[in-house]
Amino acid sequence: MAQVPEDIGCENKECIAKDECKRQVIAKNGTAREIQVFGGTADRKCGKFIQK
């Protein structure tokens, strides 16, 4: 899988992990340089979280 820059936020509202996803946090607080939808669904996580 290609490495995604850490400052890309996610605005996927359906992902079951949206409340624990760092991409959602930076999208909401305005620090993301770009916003995308990463494919999380209401049934599963998207698996594209920013790793510490």
Secondary structure as UniProt FT lines:
FT   TURN            6..7
FT   STRAND          8..10
FT   TURN            16..20
FT   HELIX           22..29
FT   STRAND          34..36
//
